[in-house]
Structure formats: structure tokens, C-alpha cells
């Protein structure tokens, strides 16, 4: 009998889908306010406002699971936007990372990031019209000027509102850039990043986060993101992956059938597996197994050898052999888990030590900063604040004055109001 699903779980699942659509419209500037999006999708305003501010969602799980489960990160989450750009020849431009915040932290720029990366801040961690213009002027145009083949550059964009402003079009026209926006809800077929690179990026970054969760990390902050995202990006933005992404979308080389064929689903009967016996099982070479895979292979060949040599019914030798194998499996699994856990804990402790060494100094700056610019501002000495006028409009030089230690204010009695004692030792206290 199938499990009975409550009506409340179905309602939560439907509401979660509406919330995701509303957040997508807010991020792409299709809806101007949270209240308008809540009214449009018929969801509670407080729920949508909390999700837009980074609160974790309620998850409706399945009754049955297939495959390996991933470890979830507890606690609230913040939005982080990464503007990525790739070229058809396999080249990837430096990204633009957008954090939620009001000021820059000097430690962000001390994460051994490439100097041409860029960090921006916004109120909600999403991109804005101003950030889109700075990305076009600071990243796309300078890094593609030397790679132009001909006169014009084709810039394929999604339908985000920051790409549709008059200022964006004017800058593109002045620099011989042809912007091309894709139709809505088609990025999974037409956008090379969604088809190829982002799938690898999400898988690799999720693996890094799961590894941190296994070592006791309860919160992934911006420093952890800046440490793991570059490593995940190296695996995801390989030149062959970028070129295959353009080929899969039918852009370079031009092939519309690569996309049209995905719209017509045709069923195909899988071919039966080959039943040809393997010749490797007949060759048995005894070796000391070092891993579980090697032990399993040696055990299979040993069992085949015993079956061929013994024509009689199964003897106790095979049962004893199975028990020995079981013990070896447990020992190898236990050793592998201990080695992996020890290495992960050492790496996590080293990562925490490096985080404690980073500066938390605030950098006040309007507009985005590249890693090189942020490091220059972080290395500047802090200017001391000098007092120009003290007392009755007299200029006093405080640089040579000795620093007085902080003194605590004298105690005040809460009963009689006199200074110098407390109510516990007050003479006028009535007991």
C-alpha cells in the first residue's frame, strides 16, 4: 500500500514552488517589490520576505530515497551571486562576486584570489543595474578587447533587468557589442553555462560543502565561500567543458538540431548486455590487496578458482573463506574511514587557523573593487583621528600626551543617591 501523504505536505510543496518563482521574478526585476510578488503568487508576505532575506526553507522530503544523500547545512543562508562569462574558444573571464552587505571586509581580499577577480556588495546579494554596468566596463570590455576576431562582439545574456537598461545598450553600441537576450525559461537549453559549466560547478561545490559539514562546520560564511569557490571553479570551467557547452547548445558550431532534438523525446530499447565470459577470471595472480576494490577482485578470482577445482558439493572451505573475507572487508573499511576522517579534520583545523589570521578591518568604498584594489586599500595604514579643538576653542596637540588608562565610574547608591558606596553598604538602608 502506498504511503498516505497529508494535505499539509502537498500544500507546503505547492507553496515552495510559488516561493521559488517569486524569488526568481524578484531577482530578475520582473516584479518591483516583495509585496507585489506575494500578491501575484498568492503566498504570505512574511514568508516571502523571510526567504528573500536568506532564511532557510522548509523542506518536504520523500518517503523513499534513491542514490546517495547529501549532508545539508543547518541554519540560515545568504544570497551570493557570481556573474560568470565564457567564450566559445574555451576561455573564461574573471568572475564578479556579489555579497550581501554594506561595507567591504579586508579579509575577503586576502583569500589568495586572482587579482583580476571583482567583489561587489548589495543590499540582498543580488546584482543591480549599477553592478551590471560596472561588470560590462571593468570585466567584459577590457578582457575581450584583445580576443576580438573582427569588429563586433556577440554577448549572449539572460533576461535579467540589469541587462535591459538604456545605459547598458549605449555602452554596448559604443564598443561594437551586440547584446542578444535569450527567451524566458529557455536557459536550460540555450545557455552554455546552464547546460554544461554550472552543473559541474554545483556538483563540485556541494561536495566541498558536504566535506566541511562532516568535519563539524555548522555555518559556511563568506570566507569559506571564497576558499572553496575558486577550487570548484577550476574543475567546472575547463576549456573542454566550455567548448562542449557551446556545442551542446548549437551555438558554436551552429547546429539548431542540437536543441530541437531535445524537444522531441523518442523512446529506445536498450541493447542487452554482453554475455561473453571474461578471460581475466581464468588468470589468477596472487597479490596483497591494499584497498577494498583490490580485495573484492582477488576474492572473486579465488572463488572462481575454488569452484573450478572442486567438482563435489560445497565444502566448509568456502564458508571459512567467506568469513575471512568479511573480516578483511571490515578492517579495510575501518582503516579507510579513519584515514579519511583524520585528513579531513587536519584540513578543517588548518582552514580555521587561516580564517582566524585574516583581517576583519572595514573598507569604506562606493562601487565595486577588484582583488588588487582591495588589497591596496587594506594595506593602507589607518589614519589617527586628531582633535582640532578641545575645551574653550584651544588647539591642543594630543600626539605627545600619555595615554591614560580607562577608569571605572564610582559607585552610586540606589537608595540614598550618594556617590561612593552601594545600597548593600548604605548606612541609611532600612532592613
N, C-alpha and C positions, 0 to 999 in steps of 0.2 A: 504494500500500500504506500503510495507516495506521501511524503511529509505534508502536513497541513500548514499552509502559510497564512499568517494572520493578516487581517486587513490593514493593521497599522504599519507592518513592514512594507507592504505594497505601496501604501501612501507615502512613506518616507523615501522609498526608491523613486517614485514619480516626482516628489518634491526635489530630490537631489538632482535629477536631470534638469528640472527647471532652473535650479540654482546655478548649475554649470552653464546653461545657455545665457542666463542673465549676466553672469560674470564675464562671459566671452563678449557679450554686447558692450558691457561697460569698458572692458579693456580695449576694444576696437572702436570706441567712441560712437557706437551706433545709438546709444542711449546716454543722455546727458547727466542723469543723476541716479542715485541708488533708489530713491523713492519712485521715480518713473519706471525703472526696471522692475521693481517689486509689483507695481500696479499692472504692468504689461503682462507679466508671467503669473500673476495671482499667487504670490508667495509672501510670507510675513516680512515686513520691512526690517525688523530686528534681526531675523535670521540672515537675510541678505547682507545687512550692514556688518554683522559679525564675521561672515565669510569673507567679505571684501577687505576687512581689517586683518585677516590672517588666521582666524580661529579655525581649528580643525573641524572636519565634517564628521557627521555620524555615518558610520559605515554599516550597510546592510549586507551581511555575509551570506554565503551559500550554505546549504546543508551538506553538500558534498564538495570535495576539493580534488583537483586533478593537477598533477605535477608538483613541483617544489614551491612551498610557501616562502614568501619574503618576510623579513623582520620589519615591522613598522616602527617609525619613530614616534614616541609619545610626545604630548604637548602641542602647543600652538605652533603655527608656521607662518612665515612671512613670504611675500611675493618677491622673487628675484627674476629680473628679465635680462636675457642675453640676446643682443642683436648680432646675428651671425650672417656672414656673406661668403659665398663660394663662387668660383669661376669654373667655366666649362673645361679649362685645361688642367684642373686638379688643384689649383691654388686657392687658399682660403685666407680671407682678410682678417686682420685683428678684430676681436670681438669688442663689443661695448656692453659692460656690465652695469645694470641699474639696480641700486639698492633702495630700500625704503629708509628714509632718514632726512634730517635737516642739516647735518654737518658731516664733514669727512673725518675719518679716523686715520691717523698716521700709520697705524699698523696694517691697514689694508694694502698700502703700497710697499710693504716690507715682506711680501709673500713670495719673493723670487719670481714674480710675474714678468713677462717680456715688457720692455719699455714702451712698446707701441700699443699696448692694450689701453683701454679707456674705461674709467669708472665714473658713473653719473649717480645722482640721487634724486628721488622724487618723493612725493607725499605717500604714495601707496606702492612703490616699487615697480610701477608700470612706466612705459615710455610716454612722452608728451610731444607736442608739436615742436617745442624748442629743442628737446633732445634729438628728435628726428633730423632737424636742420643741422645741429652740430655733428651728428653722425655722418651726414652727407658731406659736410665741409671738411671735417677733421679726419675721417677714416676712408670713406669710399673714394672721393675725388683724388686725394694725394696718393693712395696706394694703387690706383688703377691708371694713373696718367702714363706711367711707363709701360703698361701692358696693353695699351690700345692697339688694335690691328685695324687701321683705317682711321676714319674720322669720328664715327659715332660709337657710343657705348649703350648696350641694351641692359636695363635694370629691371628685373622681374620682381615684383613686390606682391605682398598680400593686400587685402583691402583695409588695412588699418587707417584710421583717420589722420594720423600724423604724416602719411604719405600723400594726402589729398589736399594739402593746403596750397594757396597761391604762391607763397614763398618757396615751397619745395619745387613746384613746377618752374618757377622763374630761374632758380639756381640750376636746375637740370637743363633748361633751354640755353643758358649762358655757357654751359660746359659741354654741349653736344651730347647730352644724356637723354635717352629715350626711355621714360618710365612706362612699364607695362604691368597693370594690375590684373591679377587672376580673378575669375568669378568666385562668388561666395561659395563656401562649403565644397571646394574642389582642391584644396591644398594637398589632401591625401593622395591625389592622382597627378597633379600638375606641378607641385612644388618640389624641387630636388631635395631640399633639406628635410622635408617631412617624409619623403619616400625612402631616403637612404640614411643620411647622417644622423638625424635626430633619433631614429630608432636605436642605433648603436650607442649614441650618447646617453639616452635614458637607461639603457640596459647596463652600461658600464658604471654610470654614476650611482644607480641603485645598488649595484654590487658593492661599491665603496661605502655607501651609507649603511648597508647591512653589516659590513665588516666592522664599522665603528660601533654599531649598536650591540654587536656581540661582545665587544671589549668594554662595555659599560658606559658608552656615551649615551646620555639621555637627552641631549639637545645639540643640534647641529647649528652653529652660529655662522656668521659671515666669514670668520677666519677659517673655519673648517671648509666652507664652500670654496673659498679662494685657494685652499690647499688641494682639494680633490677635483675641482672642475678642470683645471689645466691638464691633469693626468687623464681624465676621461676624454677630454677634447682631442688629445694626441691620438688616442685609439679610434675616435669616431671620424676625424677629418683627415684620414689618409687620402693621398691623391687618387688611388684606385677606387676608393669608396665614393669620392666626389664625382669622378668621371662616370662611374656606373649609375650614380643618382641622376645625372643629366641624361644618360642614355635610357634609363627606365622611364623617365617622363616624356621621352620622344622629342627633346629639345635639341640636343647635340649628340649624335646626328639626328636630323629632323626625320621623325617617323611617327606619324599620327596613329598608326596601328598599335603601337606600344600602349597607348592609353585606351583606344577604342576596344581593344581585345579584352581589357579588364571589365568592360561594361557588359559583355556577353559571356555568361558563365556556362561552360559546357562540361557535362559530366563525363568522366573517363574511367573505364575499368582498369584498376592497377594490374600490372603483369605479375604472375605468380613468382615467388622467389625460386631461385635455382636450387635444385636438389642434388647437385653434383657433389659427391663426397670430397672432402678436403684431403690433400695428400700430406699436409703438415702433421696430422694426427698420427700418421704411421712412423714419423721420425721423432723419436724421444731422445732428448739430450738433457740429462740431469744438470740443473743449475740451482744455486742457492737463491730462493726468491727474496727480494728486498721489499716489494710492495704487494698490496692485495691483488692487483691485476696479474702480477707475475706468479703469485701463489695459485690463483684460480686457473691460470693457464697450465701450470705444472700439474695441478691436481687432475684436470681434465685428461691430460695425456697419460697420467699414471692410471687413472680408472680405465681408460681405453685399453691400455696395455694389460691390465689385470683381466679385463673381460675377454681379450683375445687369447690369453694364456690359459685361462680356466674354462674348460668345457662343461664342468659339473655345475650343480646348483650353487648359488651364492654362499660363500664361506664366511666365517667370522672375521677373516682378514679384512674384508671390505668394510664391515661395521667399525672395526677398530681404526681403520684408515680414515673413515668419516669423522670419528670423534677427535682424532689428532688434527685433522684439518680444521674442525670447528674451533679448537683451542688456538691454533695458529692464526685464524681469522680474527678472533677477539684480541689477541696480543698485538697484531699489526694495526688493527683499527684503533686500539687504545693508544699505541705509540704515535700514530699519525695525528690523532686528535691532540695529544699533549704537545707535540712539536708545533702544530699549527697554532694552538692556543698560546703557547709561550712566545712565538714570533709575533703574533698579533698584539699581545699585551706589551711587549717591548716596544713595538712600533707606536702603540697608542700612548705609552708613557713619554716617549720621545716627542711625539706630536704635542702633548700637553705642555711639556717643558718649553718647546719652541713658542707656543702660544703665550706663555707667561712672560717671555722675553720681548714680545712685541710691544710697541709703544701704543698707548691709548690717548695720545695727545690729539686735541681737536684742531682741525684745519678749517678755518672760515674762508670760503671761496664761493663765488657765484659762477655757475656754469660747471661743465664737466672738467675732469683732469685726466691727463694721461699718466701712466705709471711714472714716467720720467719727471713730469711736472710735479706730481705728488711727492716724490722723493726729495726734490729740491726744496719744496715748501716745508717738508718735515724736518730737513736738516738745518733750516734757518734757526738761529738762536732766538729764544723768547725775549722780547724787549721788556725791560723792567718798567713798571709804572712809577713815574716820578710825581711828587706832589709839587705843584707850582705855587700854591698859596696855602698857608696854614695860619689859623688864628685871625688876627686883625690885618689881613691883606699883606702879610710879610712873607717874602720869599725865603725859604729855609732849605739848605742843602741837606738832604737826608741820606746821601750816599756814605758819609763818614760817621753817621750816628750808630752807636752799638745797638744790636738787636735785643730788645727787652723780651724776657720770657713771658709767656702768657700767664696771667694771674686770674684766679677764680674770684668771682664776686663774693663779698662777705655774706654770711647767712642772715636771713631776716625772719624774725619770729612771726608766725601766722596768728598768734594770739594777741600780743600787745603791739605788734608792728615795729618794734625796735630792732636796730641792726646790731649784730654781734653775737646773737645766740638763736637757738631754735626753741620751738614750743616744748620740746621734751625737757629742756633745762631752764624754762622760764620761771622766774620767782613768782609771777602773778598768776600762774596757772592754778586753776581750781580743779581739784581732783574729787 
